[in-house]
Amino acid sequence: MDRNSTPWSSGSHPPSIHLTAMVGTVAPTIFPRLGYSVLSFLMFMNTVLTVFNNSLVIAVMMRNPSLLQPMNVFILSLAVSDLMIGLCGSLVVTITNYQGSFFIGHAACIFQGFAVNYFGLVSLWTLTLLAYERYNVVCKPRAGLKLSMRRSIIGLLFVWIFCLFWAVAPLFGWSSYGPEGVQTSCSLAWEERSWSNYSYLILYTLLCFILPVMVIIYCYSKVLKSMNRVSVELQGGRSSQKENEHAISMVLAMVIAFFVCWLPYTALSVVVVMDPELYIPPIVATMPMYFAKTSPVYNPIIYFLSNKQVRRHLCERS
């Protein structure tokens, strides 16, 4: 196979990559040095914004118990998982790209792959849970599914445990973790071609990517349709109409940010599962992973910091 192969393509790695992967270092031969430097700088900015934004959300909510409402508990969980993505993913990738290789060891590679996979899935499924609950609030206000703190906590417990199963399974032999893309970060070993690994990838893609994407599309399409109908009915009341149009804009921002961050990774996952023999260049395989790592920057702004009540609390503290 070509020396520029990637974990997203089939076939075995060159002997040098196998050898260096075992000792935890991959030689920076598949990407220009300038490219690694650019990725390092971009991930550094991503890390700073991720840590600052999500730490701010957590601090504001912890200092203001009045904000700990059932819906906001999802936001708190999202901020925690996003912060961990920044610390375990973006920060590590900043350092390894600066070096030009994953030089911190094989065990660190496995840990990073596990951590990013786990917290990434938690964030994705928390966004799905948020979409579902917003759908219930907007589209089914009389269905008896009123959101409570107990309901929120049970939902989050399910999400964290469900995602933990899919993140832990590769540690016990059902798939595995290894270097990905341009070899400066680690993820699932998509290049492994065994029936055991293939069964994991198929179920993982269906349940951990396609299912939440479909749920979010359905829920937010219904929410937007309902809000548009209300907006038409409120033509005479400018204040209410303005508030509703703001809500519609926020929902659109949520949808756009979600798809920018997660759709490329989902699409590439589906392509790899459907056609294992397809060769994908390292940089093409890497970009969706980096797009997904930017979601912790947008989530706090869209889901929390844009809230008027939150901004008021921030102004009172400043």
C-alpha positions as CSV (number, residue, x, y, z in Angstrom):
1,M,0.0,0.0,0.0
2,D,1.1,3.6,-0.6
3,R,3.1,5.2,2.2
4,N,0.4,7.9,2.4
5,S,-2.2,5.4,3.5
6,T,-4.4,6.2,6.4
7,P,-6.4,4.2,9.0
8,W,-9.5,5.0,7.0
9,S,-8.2,2.9,4.1
10,S,-7.7,-0.8,3.9
11,G,-4.6,-2.8,3.8
12,S,-1.6,-3.0,6.1
13,H,0.6,-0.2,7.2
14,P,4.2,0.0,6.0
15,P,6.6,-1.9,8.4
16,S,8.0,1.3,9.7
17,I,4.6,2.6,10.8
18,H,3.8,-0.7,12.5
19,L,7.1,-0.7,14.3
20,T,6.9,2.9,15.4
21,A,3.3,2.6,16.4
22,M,4.2,-0.2,18.8
23,V,6.7,2.0,20.6
24,G,4.4,5.0,20.4
25,T,6.0,7.2,17.8
26,V,5.0,7.7,14.2
27,A,7.5,9.4,11.9
28,P,6.1,12.6,10.3
29,T,6.6,11.4,6.7
30,I,3.0,11.5,5.4
31,F,2.3,15.2,5.8
32,P,4.5,18.3,5.2
33,R,6.0,19.9,8.3
34,L,4.2,23.1,7.6
35,G,1.0,21.2,7.6
36,Y,1.6,19.9,11.0
37,S,2.4,23.4,12.3
38,V,-0.8,24.8,10.8
39,L,-2.8,22.0,12.4
40,S,-1.0,22.6,15.7
41,F,-1.9,26.3,15.7
42,L,-5.5,25.7,14.8
43,M,-5.9,23.1,17.5
44,F,-4.2,25.5,20.0
45,M,-6.9,28.1,19.3
46,N,-9.5,25.5,19.4
47,T,-8.2,24.3,22.8
48,V,-8.1,27.8,24.3
49,L,-11.7,28.6,23.2
50,T,-13.0,25.2,24.2
51,V,-11.5,25.3,27.7
52,F,-12.5,29.0,28.3
53,N,-16.1,28.7,27.0
54,N,-17.0,25.4,28.7
55,S,-15.3,26.4,32.0
56,L,-17.3,29.6,31.9
57,V,-20.5,27.7,31.5
58,I,-19.7,25.3,34.3
59,A,-18.6,28.2,36.7
60,V,-21.7,30.3,36.0
61,M,-24.1,27.4,36.6
62,M,-22.3,26.3,39.7
63,R,-22.4,29.8,41.2
64,N,-26.1,30.3,40.3
65,P,-28.2,27.4,41.4
66,S,-31.3,29.1,39.9
67,L,-29.9,28.2,36.5
68,L,-29.8,24.5,37.3
69,Q,-33.2,23.8,35.7
70,P,-34.1,20.5,34.0
71,M,-33.1,21.6,30.5
72,N,-30.0,23.4,31.7
73,V,-28.8,20.1,33.3
74,F,-28.3,18.9,29.8
75,I,-26.2,22.0,29.0
76,L,-24.1,21.3,32.1
77,S,-23.4,17.7,31.1
78,L,-22.6,19.0,27.6
79,A,-20.1,21.5,28.9
80,V,-18.4,18.8,31.0
81,S,-18.0,16.4,28.1
82,D,-16.9,19.2,25.8
83,L,-14.3,20.4,28.3
84,M,-12.9,16.8,28.4
85,I,-12.8,16.7,24.6
86,G,-10.7,19.9,24.7
87,L,-8.3,18.5,27.4
88,C,-8.0,14.9,26.2
89,G,-8.3,15.6,22.5
90,S,-7.6,19.2,21.2
91,L,-4.8,19.8,23.8
92,V,-3.0,16.5,23.1
93,V,-3.4,17.0,19.3
94,T,-1.9,20.5,19.6
95,I,1.2,19.1,21.2
96,T,1.6,16.1,18.9
97,N,1.1,18.2,15.8
98,Y,3.7,20.7,17.0
99,Q,6.1,17.7,17.4
100,G,5.0,16.2,14.1
101,S,4.2,12.8,15.5
102,F,2.3,11.0,18.3
103,F,5.4,10.8,20.4
104,I,3.9,10.4,23.9
105,G,3.5,6.6,23.8
106,H,1.3,3.7,22.8
107,A,-0.6,3.7,26.1
108,A,-1.3,7.5,25.7
109,C,-2.6,6.8,22.2
110,I,-5.1,4.2,23.5
111,F,-6.2,6.6,26.3
112,Q,-6.6,9.5,23.9
113,G,-8.6,7.4,21.5
114,F,-10.8,6.1,24.3
115,A,-11.3,9.5,25.9
116,V,-12.1,11.4,22.7
117,N,-14.4,8.6,21.5
118,Y,-16.3,8.5,24.9
119,F,-16.7,12.2,25.5
120,G,-17.4,12.8,21.8
121,L,-20.3,10.3,21.9
122,V,-21.6,11.8,25.2
123,S,-21.7,15.2,23.6
124,L,-23.4,13.9,20.5
125,W,-26.0,12.0,22.4
126,T,-26.6,14.9,24.8
127,L,-27.3,17.1,21.8
128,T,-29.7,14.5,20.6
129,L,-31.4,14.4,24.0
130,L,-31.7,18.2,24.0
131,A,-33.3,18.1,20.5
132,Y,-35.8,15.5,21.7
133,E,-36.8,17.4,24.8
134,R,-37.1,20.7,22.8
135,Y,-39.3,18.7,20.4
136,N,-41.5,17.6,23.3
137,V,-41.7,21.1,24.8
138,V,-42.6,22.9,21.5
139,C,-44.5,20.3,19.6
140,K,-46.2,18.2,22.3
141,P,-46.8,20.6,25.2
142,R,-50.0,18.6,26.2
143,A,-48.6,15.1,25.9
144,G,-47.8,14.8,29.6
145,L,-44.1,14.5,28.9
146,K,-43.2,17.5,31.1
147,L,-39.4,17.7,31.7
148,S,-38.4,17.3,35.3
149,M,-35.1,17.1,37.1
150,R,-35.5,13.4,37.7
151,R,-36.3,12.8,34.0
152,S,-33.2,14.9,33.0
153,I,-30.9,13.0,35.3
154,I,-32.2,9.6,34.2
155,G,-31.8,10.6,30.5
156,L,-28.2,11.7,31.1
157,L,-27.3,8.6,33.1
158,F,-28.5,6.5,30.2
159,V,-26.5,8.6,27.7
160,W,-23.2,8.3,29.8
161,I,-23.6,4.6,30.4
162,F,-24.6,3.8,26.8
163,C,-21.7,5.8,25.4
164,L,-19.3,4.2,27.9
165,F,-20.2,0.7,26.5
166,W,-19.2,1.8,23.0
167,A,-16.0,3.4,24.2
168,V,-14.9,0.6,26.4
169,A,-15.7,-2.3,24.0
170,P,-12.5,-1.7,21.9
171,L,-10.4,-2.0,25.0
172,F,-11.6,-5.5,25.4
173,G,-10.9,-6.6,21.8
174,W,-14.1,-5.6,20.0
175,S,-12.3,-3.2,17.6
176,S,-9.3,-1.3,18.9
177,Y,-7.7,2.2,19.1
178,G,-4.7,3.4,17.1
179,P,-3.2,6.3,15.1
180,E,-5.6,8.0,12.7
181,G,-5.3,10.4,9.7
182,V,-1.9,12.1,9.6
183,Q,-0.8,10.0,12.6
184,T,-0.8,12.7,15.3
185,S,-4.0,11.7,17.0
186,C,-5.7,8.4,17.9
187,S,-9.1,6.9,17.3
188,L,-10.8,3.7,16.4
189,A,-8.7,1.4,14.2
190,W,-10.9,1.7,11.1
191,E,-8.2,0.0,9.0
192,E,-8.5,-3.4,10.8
193,R,-10.3,-5.8,8.5
194,S,-11.7,-8.6,10.7
195,W,-15.3,-9.7,11.0
196,S,-15.2,-8.8,14.7
197,N,-14.0,-5.3,14.0
198,Y,-16.3,-4.9,11.1
199,S,-19.4,-5.9,13.2
200,Y,-18.4,-3.2,15.7
201,L,-18.0,-0.5,13.0
202,I,-21.3,-1.3,11.5
203,L,-23.3,-1.1,14.8
204,Y,-21.2,1.8,16.0
205,T,-22.0,3.8,12.8
206,L,-25.7,3.0,12.9
207,L,-26.3,3.5,16.6
208,C,-23.7,6.2,17.5
209,F,-23.9,8.4,14.4
210,I,-26.7,7.7,12.0
211,L,-29.4,7.3,14.7
212,P,-28.7,10.5,16.6
213,V,-28.3,12.5,13.3
214,M,-31.8,11.2,12.2
215,V,-33.3,12.0,15.6
216,I,-31.9,15.5,15.5
217,I,-33.1,16.1,11.9
218,Y,-36.6,14.9,12.7
219,C,-36.9,16.8,16.0
220,Y,-35.6,20.2,14.8
221,S,-37.5,20.0,11.5
222,K,-40.7,19.6,13.6
223,V,-39.6,22.4,16.0
224,L,-38.9,24.8,13.1
225,K,-42.2,23.9,11.4
226,S,-44.1,24.5,14.7
227,M,-42.3,27.8,15.3
228,N,-43.0,29.0,11.8
229,R,-46.7,28.3,12.2
230,V,-46.7,30.3,15.5
231,S,-44.8,33.1,13.9
232,V,-47.5,33.4,11.2
233,E,-50.2,33.5,13.9
234,L,-48.4,36.2,15.8
235,Q,-48.2,38.7,12.9
236,G,-50.1,41.2,15.0
237,G,-47.9,41.1,18.0
238,R,-44.4,42.4,17.2
239,S,-42.8,41.6,20.5
240,S,-43.9,38.0,20.6
241,Q,-43.1,37.6,16.9
242,K,-39.6,39.0,17.5
243,E,-39.0,36.6,20.3
244,N,-40.2,33.7,18.2
245,E,-38.0,34.7,15.3
246,H,-35.0,34.8,17.7
247,A,-35.9,31.3,18.8
248,I,-36.1,30.1,15.2
249,S,-32.7,31.7,14.5
250,M,-31.2,29.9,17.5
251,V,-32.6,26.5,16.4
252,L,-31.2,27.1,12.9
253,A,-27.8,27.9,14.5
254,M,-28.0,24.7,16.5
255,V,-28.7,22.6,13.4
256,I,-26.0,24.3,11.2
257,A,-23.4,24.0,13.9
258,F,-24.3,20.4,14.5
259,F,-24.0,19.4,10.8
260,V,-20.8,21.4,10.3
261,C,-19.2,19.5,13.2
262,W,-20.6,16.0,12.9
263,L,-21.9,15.4,9.4
264,P,-18.4,15.1,7.7
265,Y,-17.3,12.5,10.3
266,T,-20.6,10.6,10.0
267,A,-20.4,10.6,6.2
268,L,-16.8,9.4,6.2
269,S,-17.7,6.7,8.7
270,V,-20.6,5.5,6.5
271,V,-18.3,5.5,3.4
272,V,-15.6,3.4,5.2
273,V,-18.2,0.9,6.5
274,M,-19.9,0.6,3.1
275,D,-16.6,0.3,1.1
276,P,-13.7,-1.0,3.2
277,E,-11.4,-1.1,0.2
278,L,-11.7,2.6,-0.7
279,Y,-8.5,4.5,-0.3
280,I,-8.8,7.9,1.4
281,P,-5.8,10.2,1.6
282,P,-4.6,11.0,5.2
283,I,-5.5,14.7,5.0
284,V,-9.1,13.9,3.7
285,A,-9.5,11.4,6.5
286,T,-8.2,13.8,9.1
287,M,-10.3,16.9,8.4
288,P,-13.7,15.4,9.5
289,M,-12.1,14.4,12.8
290,Y,-10.9,18.0,13.3
291,F,-14.2,19.4,12.4
292,A,-15.8,17.2,15.1
293,K,-13.3,18.6,17.6
294,T,-14.5,22.1,17.0
295,S,-18.0,21.4,18.3
296,P,-17.0,22.2,22.0
297,V,-16.3,25.8,20.9
298,Y,-19.7,26.4,19.4
299,N,-21.9,24.5,21.8
300,P,-21.5,26.7,24.9
301,I,-22.2,29.9,22.8
302,I,-25.3,28.5,21.0
303,Y,-26.9,26.6,23.8
304,F,-26.0,28.7,26.9
305,L,-24.0,31.9,26.6
306,S,-26.5,33.4,24.1
307,N,-29.3,33.2,26.8
308,K,-30.5,36.5,28.1
309,Q,-30.7,35.2,31.7
310,V,-27.2,33.9,31.5
311,R,-25.8,37.1,30.1
312,R,-27.5,39.0,33.0
313,H,-25.8,36.8,35.5
314,L,-22.4,37.3,33.8
315,C,-22.9,41.1,33.9
316,E,-23.7,41.0,37.6
317,R,-20.5,39.0,38.3
318,S,-18.3,41.4,36.2
